[in-house]
Amino acid sequence: MYQNMIKTIIEFKKLQEELPKKITESKYKTSHFVKELGLTSATYYRKVSSNNFTTDEMLKIAELVDPKAFYKWKFEQEIKQAEAQIASGNYHTNEEVIAIIQSKIDASQ
């Protein structure tokens, strides 16, 4: 268990260290990342130099650097989640969904 955790932490650290290069190699200017991350320029450059982006910021950077790959990954995660819900019986049939929608329409009238 701890070996997997240590491996994950080391991979995370490596990814943090590679981010500035990925950002530089992207087709976007630094100002785009600053704006999209909602950071001041000073905070952005401090985070770049100290490899100190949060996980949420790193996900946003991944989305900005390669949106196609990011949304493909996100879609794959949603499919896995849906498959798990179906396997556990946590879903509605088409008829049930229609009935739910119809009851909401009826209630709003």
GULO-48717 format. One record per atom (N, C-alpha, C): residue in one letter; z, y, x. Coordinates in steps of 0.1 Angstrom, whole numbers, plus 5000, padded with zeros to 4 digits. Atoms other than C-alpha are relative to their C-alpha. Example, Ala and Ser with C-alpha at 12.3 -4.5 7.8 and 13.67 -1.06 7.14 Angstrom:
<atoms>
A500049885009;A507849555123;A500050125009;S500049894991;S507149895137;S500850114992;
</atoms>
This chain:
<atoms>
M500049885008;M500050005000;M500050135009;Y499949884991;Y501050255027;Y498850025009;Q501249994992;Q498050165048;Q498850074992;N501049935008;N495750265019;N500350154998;M499749865001;M497650585014;M499750085012;I500349934987;I497450675051;I498550025002;K501449994999;K493750595050;K499450114992;T500449905009;T493250815020;T500350145005;I499649874995;I495151105036;I499150045012;I500849974988;I493151075068;I498650044996;E501349975005;E489851075049;E500050144993;F499949875006;F491051375029;F500050115010;K499949904989;K491951565061;K498650025006;K501350004994;K488551475076;K499050084991;L500949935010;L486751605044;L500450155000;Q499649854999;Q488751935046;Q499450065012;E500549954987;E487651975082;E498550024999;E501449995001;E484051915073;E499550104990;L500449915011;L483952155043;L499350135006;P500649884996;P483252475063;P498549985005;K501450034995;K480152305079;K499149984988;K500850035013;K478952185044;K499750134993;I500249875006;I479352535031;I499050085007;T501049924991;T477452695060;T498649944998;E501350065001;E474652445056;E499450014986;S500549995013;S474352505019;S499050124999;K500949895001;K471752745005;K500650134994;Y499349885005;Y474352984992;Y500850085010;K499249914991;K476053285008;K501549984998;T498550015001;T479753295015;T500550074987;S499649925011;S480053564988;S500049924987;H500150095012;H478953304962;H501249914999;F498850095000;F481753064972;F501350084997;V498949925003;V484253344972;V500250034985;K500049965014;K483253454937;K500349884991;E499950125009;E483053104922;E501449935002;L498750064998;L486352994937;L501150104995;G499049905005;G488053314924;G501050045011;L499149964989;L489453404958;L499550135006;T500449884993;T489553724978;T499349955013;S500650044987;S487453725010;S501049965010;A499050034990;A490553725031;A500649864998;T499450135003;T492053425013;T499049895003;Y501050104997;Y488753235015;Y499949975015;Y500250034986;Y488353285052;Y501349945007;R498750064995;R492053195058;R499949854997;K500150145004;K491452875039;K499049925008;V501150074992;V488252795058;V500649985014;S499550024986;S489952855092;S501249905001;S498950094999;S493052655083;S499849874993;N500350135007;N491252375064;N501049984989;N498950015010;N493652445035;N499550034986;F500549995014;F491552425003;F500849904992;T499350095009;T493352274973;T498949894996;T500950115005;T491851954958;T499050064989;D500949945010;D490552164928;D498950085007;E501049924993;E488852404952;E499049925007;M500950094994;M487352114971;M499049944990;L501050055010;L485851974939;L499050114996;K500949895004;K484452314930;K499050025011;I500949984989;I482952344965;I498949895000;A501050125001;A481351994961;A499050034989;E500949975011;E479952104928;E499050115004;L500949894996;L478552424943;L499049965011;V500850044989;V477152264975;V498949914995;D501050105005;D475351974957;D500349974985;P499750025014;P475452014919;P499449874994;K500750135005;K473051724913;K500949885003;A499250114996;A475251484932;A501450004993;F498749985007;F478451624916;F499949964986;Y500150035014;Y477251594881;Y499649854997;K500350145001;K475851244887;K501349925001;W498650064998;W479351144900;W500850014987;K499249985012;K480951304870;K499649924988;F500650085011;F478651134846;F500449855001;E499650144998;E479350794862;E501549984997;Q498550025003;Q483150854859;Q500250004985;E499850005015;E482750934822;E499549874994;I500550135005;I480750614817;I501149905002;K499050104997;K483450414834;K501250024990;Q498949975010;Q486050584812;Q499749954986;A500550055013;A484050504781;A500049854999;E500050155000;E483550144791;E501449944999;A498650055000;A487350104797;A500550024985;Q499549985014;Q488050254762;Q499449904991;I500650105008;I485550024746;I500649865002;A499450134997;A487049724764;A501449984995;S498650015006;S490549814752;S500050024985;G500149985015;G489249864716;G500350144996;N499749865003;N489850234717;N498750084997;Y501249935004;Y486750354699;Y499850004985;H500350005014;H485350434665;H498549954998;T501450045003;T482250274649;T499350124994;N500949895006;N479350494637;N500550034986;E499649985014;E480450444601;E501450085000;E498749934999;E484050554610;E499850155004;V500249874995;V482850864628;V499450094988;I500649935011;I480650964598;I501050034989;A498949985009;A483650914575;A501050115004;I499149894995;I485851134597;I499450144999;I500749885001;I483251404599;I499950054985;Q500249975014;Q482651394561;Q501450054994;S498749955005;S486451424554;S500350145005;K499749874995;K486651724577;K499150114993;I500949915007;I483651884559;I500650024986;D499449995013;D485251804525;D501250095000;A498849924999;A488551954536;A499850155003;S500349864997;S486952274548;S499450084988;Q500749935011;Q485252344515;Q501050044989;
</atoms>
